[in-house]
Amino acid sequence: MAHSVFKYRTGEAYPYCYKYPQVALTADCVVFSYDGKDLLVLLIKRGQEPFKDRWALPGGFVNPDETAEQGARRELLEETGLEASHLEQFKVFSTPDRDPRQRVVTVPFIALVNHKSVAGGDDAAEARWFPVDKVPPLAFDHDQILSEARTALRRSLYFSPVSFTLLPPQFTMPQLQRLYEIILGRKFDRRNFARKMNSLGVLDFQGIESAGNDVVERKDVPSRKPSIFSFNRVKWSRMKDESDTNFEF
């Protein structure tokens, strides 16, 4: 037998009342970026209690007519002005006392974006990028959420080309190696790293970096200047369908 579905409308009363306590749902965004030197995470300064003036991850309560991802996208845009092309859920946090206001379960998402300016909005007094290793103490349980997001990012780095999302369209091998070292927290031999990356077959050589760092010249003679590469998504798509190739060292 078909069941009618109640669609909530602002100002209307709910048709049912249960004896069980209600649980609120929030969505938080762990947004990573890379400025060529540091792996960054986007934080907002809370403009309201609880934890007023403390830094936190962008996010907030999910509306009754939204999915968790829709709520995450809306809150991210309202609080920072940033739109993420792709969000990936990585866990659920449901410790009973994680929010002093009421029983709240949060669904966090990871987003990888190119570095750009942000500004606080809605109930966020300020929005700012922080190096992931220089983050101040965060509100709620956001320190734990950030820690587990970094673990998830490290794990995905071995099996998918997530690092290229954080790089500009054209990059040098030292830039790529620096990003891997920051995310994984380990150093790589320069020659071994370049050999591994070139062996994957997903990098397209574009030329040699000029003195001004903004002009690419074709390589026809040996040079000490860094080579410029781009990531070939078509080759990667074919490769992942045909083999178990991964980015693990």
Secondary structure, 3 states (H helix, E strand, C coil): CCCCCCCCCCCCCCCCCCCCCCCEEEEEEEEEEECCCCEEEEEEEECCCCCCCCEECCEEECCCCCCHHHHHHHHHHHHHCCCCCCCEECCCECCCCCCCCCCEEEEEEEEECCCCCCCCCCCEEEEEEEEHHHCCCECCCHHHHHHHHHHHHHHHHCCCCCHHHHCCCCEEHHHHHHHHHHHHCCCCCHHHHHHHHHHCCCEEEEEEECCCCCCEECCCCCCCCCEEEEECHHHHHHHHHHCCCCCCC
